[in-house]
Amino acid sequence: MSALSGVIVADFSRVLAGPLAAMTLGDLGANVIKVEPPDGDETRSWLPPVDAEGRSTYFQTANRNKRSLTLDLKTEEDRKLAFELVMRADVLIENFRPGTMARFGLDWESVHAAHPSLVYCSITGFGEGPGATMPGYDPLIQALSGMMSITGPPDGEASKVGVALVDVIAGLNASTGILAALHDRKTLGSGQRVEINLLSTALAALANQSSTWLNTGESPTRMGNVHPSIEPFSTFATATGPIMICAGNDRQFRQLAVTIGAPGLADDPRFGSNLDRVGNRDALREELERRLGLDSVEYWAEALKDAGVPAGAVNDIGGGFAMAESLGLVPVTEIDGARTTSTPIRLSASPPEKRLAPPALDGHGDEIRAWLRAPRED
């Protein structure tokens, strides 16, 4: 039996953060019903790219292990069905602008009064205060939070991360909060509201960079691939391309120096400690690249791995999947011809399941509507 068998999730969310949270619960065994408007989740029409069947690959990102039900919440009949679904659910997830769910009679206050045990998760861009009307798009959050200001080369333009990272992390935060609320329901005897906003998510995700500003008053700046506090911890040029080297302590640095044929670097007073290496990083880079440039990235990656120094080539995404497969990590889940990235969660006693491919629009609508119209079981 899966960890969340018997848990019913009403997923009213769309695009990425909410759907990712719901899919995580579905992977763990929950019965997830994805409620979509008649024209579907926006990501169904985000094309290209498409798979071999012409389906949006973006939609497939976050909608495995769900059943699809279309409801037009502007109609009274479908609002009644939506309310009935919520009354039967353990979890509701929504990421509309604040106030939208209230127009449908599905706001926290209304449904909590009728169904006290429901866990209700809301994901917004900027919370429900003065920022309630602001649209919460991931690139905008990356810009406003400061994330873009530390991403990119020091002499270039500020850049967004190459994936909607804030949405992804918000989805993980939401699933964590929902699981905590489901656990706490056993003690409280009732559900509670889980609130996630993208701006707070981004600020928390800045981690050590946020801590720098909080404790020094100085905003970090773009440093490219260089780490602000560790050296060598960056990409370096070889004869055939860049290699990422992450020598996080003195032992690893000494092994790096020996492996590239320059053991004296570890005894050079300019590089004796991490603090010294950070202070003299330009000189250290020159010394390292002089030797790394004598051979290929493939050679150095293997040699450094054998020496216990964390290092590797800068793969493309295909290379990343190939590496995971070579290590026996099973990174791909395929269901009914749909290929999705496997959940990284592993549980020894109640492992995640692969039950349902990302659904066709309203692909399960008839069976779900029949269930909702039948008498509710106590």
N, C-alpha and C positions, 0 to 999 in steps of 0.2 A: 504494500500500500504506500502511496506517495504521501509526502509530509502534509500536504494541504487537501487531501481527498475529502470531499464533502463540503468544502468551502465554495460558495457561489460568489462570483465577482461580476458586478454590473459595470462594464467599461464604457463610459460615455465620452472618453477622451479621444483625441485625434492627433495626428502627425507623429510626435516622437516621445516626449517625456512620459506622458500618461500611458500610451500604448506599451512602452518598454516596461513600466512598472507592472502593468496587467499581464504582459507576456511572462515576466519573471514568476508571477504567482501561478500562471498557467503551467509553466515548466515544472513547478513544484507540485502540481497535481490539482490545482483549483479548477473549477468549472467556470470558464470566463465567457461571458456573453458580450460581444462587441456591438454596441448600439450605434448605428450609423444613420445619417440623414439619407433621404432617397437617392441622392447623387453620390453618396459614399464619402468616406474619409478622403480629405484632399489629396493625400499621398497616392491614392489609386490613379490619379491623373498626372502625377509628376513623372513625366516621360521626356526623353529617355533617361537612363537605360532601361531596357526591358529584358525579361528572360526569354527562353525559347518559345514560350507560349504567348508572348506579348504582354505579360503582366509586369507592372511596375516593380522594379527591384527595391525601391525605397519602401513601398508598402510592406514588402515581405520582411523588411528589417525587424519589425516590432509587432507582428501579428500572428505568430505561430501559436498553436494550442488555444485557439479561440473559435467560437461560433459567431456568425454574423446575423444580426437582426436589424432590418431597416425600420425606423419609426420617424414619422413626420410630427415633431413635437409642436407644430403649429396647429395640429388638429386635436380636438378633444378626445377622440377615440384612442389615438396613439399616445396621448399624454396619460390616459388611464392605464394603458398597457405598460408604459414606462414606470408609472407609480407602482403597479402590481409587481413588476420585476424587482424594483427596489425593496419592496416589502418582503420579498423572498430571498434577497441577497444578504450576504455577510459583509460584503465590501462594495462600496461605490467609489469609482474614480472619475474625476472630471477635471478638465483644464480649460473651461470657458472663461471669458472675462467675468470678473465679479459682477453678480446681479443677474446673469443670464439664467442660471438654474432656478432662481426665484421666480422668473417669469413663467416657468413651466411647473411651478409647485413642487420642485425637487431640491430646494435649498436645504441646507443643513438643519435649520431650525424646524422646518416643516416635517422632514422625514424622520428626524430624531424623535420628535414628539410622537410619531406614529409607530416608529420602529427603533426603540432605544438601544437595541444591541448592535445596530449597524455601525460599521467603521466607515467613515466618510472622508475621502481624501480629495483635497482641492489643490491643484497646481496652478499658480499664477505667475505672471512675469515679475510684478513688483509689489505683491501683497494686496491687501484690500483697503489700504488707507489712501493717501493722496495719489499713489501711483496706480490705482485700480483701473483707470481708463487707458493706461499706456499699453501698447501692444508688446507682447513678450516674445520677440523673435531672437533666436540664439545669437546671430551676428551682432544685433543691437546690444544684447547683454554683454557680449564679449568686449564691445567697444566701451560701454558705459562703466563696466566694472573695473577696468584697468587691465584686463587680460591681454587685450591687443597691444597695450603699451609695452609689454615685456616679451612680445612674440615677434620674431623676425631679426634680421641682421642689425647690428648697432648703427650702421650708416645707411640703412634703408627705411622703407615705409613700414609702419606698424601693420601687423598681419593678424588675421583670424586663424585659429587652429583649423586644420584641414578636415575636421568633422564637427558636427554640432555637439561639441563636448559638454557644454553646459546642460543641454537637454538630456544627454545621456546620464550625466551625474545626477541631475534632478530626478530622473526616473529611478535610479538606484536609491537615492535618498527616500523617495516616496515608498518604494517597496520595503525598505528598512522600517520606516515609520508605520506602515500598515501591519507588518509582521509584529512589531512591538505592541500595537494597539490590539491585535487579535490575541496576543498572549495576555495582555493586561485585562482584557475582557473577562477572563476567568476570575480575576480578583475583584474588579470593579462591579461586575454584574451587568455592565452596559458597554456600548461602543463609545467611541470618541472621535473627534475630528482631527485629521492629520492635515497640516498645511505646509506646503512647500512653495517657495518662490524662487525664480531663476536668479535674481540679483544676489540674494543671500547665498544661494548655491555657488555662484561664481566666486564670490568673495571668500567663502570657506575653501573652495577648491584651489585658490591661490596659495594656500598653505604657508610655506616658509616665506613666500614673497609678501603675503599679507602681514605675517609676523614681523618682517623687517620694518614695514611702515608703522605698525602699531607700537613698536618698541624703540624705534630710532627717529621717527618722524620723516624719514627719507623714503621717497618712492623709488623702487628699483626701476632700472631702465633695460632696454633691449640689449642682450648680449649674444644674440645668435644661439649657437649650440653650446656656448661656454656656461659652466655652472658658477653662480656667484660665490660659492663657499668651498668648492672642492677643485683640486687640480692635480693631475690631468683627468678631466671628466668631460670630454667633448669629442667632436670629430676631428680627425687629423688626416692630412693628405698622404697617400701612398703612391706607388708607381702607377696604379690602375684605377684609383678612386678613393673615396673617403672611408675611413674606418672609425667606428665609435669605440673609444677606450674609456673605461670607468674604473680607474684605480682609486678606490675610496679610502685607502689607508697606506701607511708607510711600507708595510710588507708587500702589498701589491705593487707599489711604485718601484721598490727594489727589484722585484721579479720582472717588471716591465723593462727596467734599465738593463738587466742582465740579458734578457731575451733579445733585445734589439742590438746587443753588442756594445753597450755603453754603460758598464757597471759603475763607472766613476760618477755618473749622474746622481746616484743615491747618496754619495758622500760629499757632493758639491754643497757648500754651505748655502748657496742660493736656493737649493731644493731639498734641504734636510728635513723639513717638516711641511705639513700641508699649508700652514700659514706662510711659510717661505715660498712654497710653490705658487700659491695664489698671488703673492706679491711680485713674483717674477715670472708670471705665466707667459709673457711674450718671448722671453729668453728661453724658457723651457720648450715652448712650441717649436722654436727654431731648431733646438737640439734634437727633439724627437722626430720632426719631419725630415731632417737631414738623413736620418737612418731609415725611417719608414719608407722614404722615397726610393730605397734600393731594391724593393721587391713589391709584389702585388698584395692587394687587400686580402685575397684568398690565402696567400702564404702567411701573412701576419695574423690573420684571424685564427688560423689553426695553431700557429706557434704560440700565440698568447693564451689561447684556450688551454693548451697542454701545460703552460706554465702557471695556470691558475689566475690569470689576469682577465677580468671581464672585458671582452672585446668582441666586435663582430661587424660585418658589412652592413651598409645601409640598404636593406632590402626594399623592393617594391611590395605591394600587398600580396601578390602571388607568391613571392619569396617568403613572406611571413607565414602564409598558410602551409607552404611546402615544408618549412622548418618545423612547424607544429606537428605535421603529419610524420615527419622523420623521427620525431621524439615520442611518437605514440600517443599524442594528446587528443586525437579525434576532434578536430576543430570544426567539422562540417556535419550538419544534420540534414538529411534528405528525407522528405515525406511526400509521397505522391508526385514526384518530379520537381518539387520545390526545394531549392537548396538554401539553407540559412546557416548563420554562424551558431555553432553549438553554445549552449549556456556554459559559462566557466564554472558554475557551481557543481561540486561533487559531494554527494552525501552517501555514506557507506551503507546505511540501513534503509533509507527511503530515497533512492536516486531520482533525479528529475526524469520526466517522461517526454517522449516525442509521440504525440497522439494525432495531432491535427495540423495539416498544412495551413498556411495563411488562407482564410476563407474567401470564397467568391462573395460578392455583394449580396446580402440577404440569403446566402447559401443555406442557412438553417432557419430561415424566417418562419416557414410554415410550422415546423415542429415546436419552435419556441412559442409562437403565438397560441398554438393549441394548448400548450402547457400553462401559459399565463391565463387562459380563459377557463381552464378547469378549476374546480374547487381547490382551494389551498389546503395542504395538509398541515395540521398542527404539529 
